Amino acid sequence: MAEIVNLRTVRKQKARASKEVQAAENRVLFGRTKAEKQQQAAEKALAEKKIDGHKRED
């Protein structure tokens, strides 16, 4: 026979799991120090400057 499942409990467990996944993603995106943010911004600016330097003008 099939196992009896409380649908409300399953729905709450699913919601908790999805919130935990979202929290993990947010920790990766926003859980950086100021120095790490500045370093990434500097690397991005340098890459953009290098790409702009290789562009041809019409």
Backbone as ProteinMPNN parsed JSONL, in Angstrom:
{"seq_chain_A": "MAEIVNLRTVRKQKARASKEVQAAENRVLFGRTKAEKQQQAAEKALAEKKIDGHKRED", "coords_chain_A": {"N_chain_A": [[0.814, -1.195, 0.0], [0.263, 2.34, -0.387], [2.153, 4.996, 1.083], [0.95, 7.069, 3.664], [0.649, 10.524, 3.42], [0.999, 13.737, 4.74], [-0.201, 16.436, 3.175], [0.042, 19.17, 3.68], [2.319, 19.32, 5.302], [4.27, 18.348, 3.546], [4.19, 20.339, 1.599], [5.114, 22.53, 3.091], [7.708, 21.649, 3.69], [8.798, 21.599, 1.143], [8.712, 24.326, 0.519], [10.489, 25.32, 2.452], [12.845, 24.131, 1.592], [13.215, 25.348, -0.917], [13.57, 27.98, -0.107], [15.965, 27.718, 1.27], [17.72, 27.102, -0.805], [17.612, 29.5, -2.252], [18.671, 31.198, -0.301], [21.28, 30.236, -0.157], [22.221, 30.914, -2.711], [22.074, 33.709, -2.49], [23.968, 34.137, -0.487], [26.283, 33.592, -1.864], [26.221, 35.577, -3.866], [25.946, 38.085, -2.497], [27.405, 37.963, -0.177], [30.05, 39.087, 0.248], [33.184, 40.639, 1.047], [34.066, 44.125, 1.442], [36.512, 44.643, 0.243], [36.717, 42.504, -1.554], [34.615, 43.108, -3.293], [35.53, 45.556, -4.347], [37.844, 44.658, -5.617], [36.782, 42.99, -7.607], [35.344, 44.889, -9.07], [37.439, 46.474, -10.0], [38.804, 44.637, -11.627], [36.832, 44.192, -13.549], [36.594, 46.755, -14.673], [39.16, 47.022, -15.781], [39.098, 44.978, -17.69], [37.057, 45.919, -19.383], [38.247, 48.28, -20.273], [40.396, 47.244, -21.682], [39.062, 45.862, -23.727], [37.742, 48.0, -24.986], [39.966, 49.337, -25.939], [40.75, 47.796, -28.051], [38.886, 48.144, -29.979], [37.768, 49.045, -33.224], [37.582, 52.111, -34.987], [35.159, 53.662, -37.029]], "CA_chain_A": [[0.0, 0.0, 0.0], [0.97, 3.618, -0.446], [2.414, 5.655, 2.36], [0.074, 8.215, 3.905], [1.455, 11.743, 3.48], [0.278, 14.959, 5.044], [0.135, 17.346, 2.081], [0.455, 20.458, 4.224], [3.696, 19.165, 5.75], [5.11, 18.222, 2.359], [4.238, 21.654, 0.977], [5.984, 23.361, 3.917], [9.075, 21.172, 3.505], [9.228, 22.04, -0.185], [8.941, 25.767, 0.618], [11.729, 25.517, 3.211], [13.974, 23.729, 0.744], [13.429, 26.37, -1.939], [14.118, 29.15, 0.568], [17.352, 27.428, 1.578], [18.463, 27.233, -2.057], [17.698, 30.937, -2.524], [19.596, 31.773, 0.672], [22.63, 29.846, -0.554], [22.573, 31.754, -3.852], [22.289, 35.073, -2.004], [25.245, 34.174, 0.234], [27.348, 33.651, -2.869], [26.188, 36.855, -4.578], [26.031, 39.286, -1.67], [28.212, 37.728, 1.017], [31.448, 39.372, -0.033], [33.71, 41.778, 1.787], [34.231, 45.341, 0.651], [37.728, 44.496, -0.556], [36.413, 41.6, -2.668], [33.783, 43.863, -4.228], [36.384, 46.514, -5.027], [38.736, 43.912, -6.493], [36.009, 42.558, -8.764], [35.047, 46.081, -9.859], [38.677, 46.878, -10.674], [39.046, 43.668, -12.699], [35.842, 44.441, -14.594], [36.967, 48.005, -15.343], [40.342, 46.761, -16.578], [38.68, 44.178, -18.846], [36.318, 46.812, -20.292], [39.222, 49.194, -20.867], [41.175, 46.477, -22.659], [38.184, 45.61, -24.884], [37.551, 49.279, -25.678], [41.205, 49.673, -26.605], [40.889, 46.977, -29.257], [37.812, 48.436, -30.92], [38.107, 49.864, -34.378], [36.694, 53.233, -35.226], [34.744, 53.744, -38.438]], "C_chain_A": [[0.855, 1.255, 0.0], [1.135, 4.207, 0.945], [1.507, 6.875, 2.495], [0.948, 9.445, 4.145], [0.549, 12.92, 3.794], [0.708, 16.013, 4.022], [0.62, 18.703, 2.577], [1.925, 20.402, 4.657], [4.658, 19.085, 4.568], [5.267, 19.574, 1.683], [5.173, 22.586, 1.764], [7.444, 22.943, 3.765], [9.636, 21.638, 2.163], [9.543, 23.541, -0.161], [10.234, 26.058, 1.37], [12.947, 25.184, 2.362], [14.264, 24.792, -0.31], [13.996, 27.649, -1.322], [15.595, 28.939, 0.903], [18.234, 27.539, 0.334], [18.655, 28.71, -2.401], [18.683, 31.607, -1.573], [21.044, 31.442, 0.312], [23.105, 30.685, -1.741], [22.872, 33.18, -3.407], [23.607, 35.188, -1.236], [26.403, 34.267, -0.747], [27.393, 35.032, -3.513], [26.509, 38.043, -3.688], [26.933, 39.137, -0.453], [29.685, 37.931, 0.77], [31.893, 40.575, 0.789], [33.85, 42.969, 0.848], [35.447, 45.231, -0.261], [37.482, 43.581, -1.759], [35.569, 42.306, -3.724], [34.623, 44.851, -5.03], [37.328, 45.818, -6.004], [38.004, 43.477, -7.754], [35.679, 43.747, -9.667], [36.273, 46.543, -10.627], [38.988, 45.93, -11.832], [38.088, 43.895, -13.863], [36.195, 45.702, -15.382], [38.179, 47.793, -16.244], [39.992, 45.961, -17.835], [37.933, 45.043, -19.858], [37.266, 47.779, -20.998], [40.029, 48.486, -21.951], [40.344, 46.206, -23.915], [37.969, 46.896, -25.679], [38.803, 49.695, -26.444], [41.401, 48.909, -27.907], [39.799, 47.239, -30.283], [38.341, 49.281, -32.08], [37.114, 50.999, -34.511], [36.374, 53.305, -36.697], [35.242, 55.009, -39.098]], "O_chain_A": [[2.035, 1.218, 0.35], [0.348, 3.94, 1.854], [1.324, 7.626, 1.536], [1.866, 9.417, 4.964], [-0.518, 13.082, 3.202], [1.865, 16.432, 4.015], [1.501, 19.313, 1.971], [2.684, 21.337, 4.401], [5.733, 19.685, 4.591], [6.362, 19.919, 1.239], [5.935, 23.345, 1.166], [8.327, 23.8, 3.716], [10.801, 22.023, 2.064], [10.529, 23.976, -0.755], [10.995, 26.941, 0.976], [13.96, 25.882, 2.414], [15.425, 25.107, -0.572], [14.812, 28.328, -1.945], [16.388, 29.878, 0.827], [19.366, 28.016, 0.415], [19.747, 29.119, -2.798], [19.445, 32.483, -1.982], [21.93, 32.283, 0.464], [24.258, 31.116, -1.776], [23.821, 33.795, -3.895], [24.288, 36.21, -1.319], [27.393, 34.949, -0.482], [28.471, 35.6, -3.689], [27.271, 38.923, -4.088], [27.192, 40.124, 0.237], [30.491, 37.044, 1.052], [31.082, 41.417, 1.174], [33.765, 42.836, -0.373], [35.411, 45.679, -1.408], [37.978, 43.847, -2.854], [35.789, 42.119, -4.92], [34.454, 44.975, -6.243], [37.583, 46.329, -7.095], [38.548, 43.583, -8.854], [35.729, 43.629, -10.891], [36.163, 46.959, -11.78], [39.392, 46.378, -12.905], [38.482, 43.803, -15.025], [36.108, 45.717, -16.61], [38.225, 48.327, -17.352], [40.52, 46.23, -18.914], [38.153, 44.914, -21.063], [37.1, 48.062, -22.185], [40.308, 49.058, -23.005], [40.85, 46.305, -25.033], [38.01, 46.879, -26.909], [38.705, 50.338, -27.489], [42.154, 49.351, -28.774], [39.788, 46.619, -31.347], [39.237, 50.11, -31.919], [35.937, 50.851, -34.181], [37.237, 53.033, -37.533], [34.982, 55.232, -40.28]]}, "name": "protein", "num_of_chains": 1, "seq": "MAEIVNLRTVRKQKARASKEVQAAENRVLFGRTKAEKQQQAAEKALAEKKIDGHKRED"}
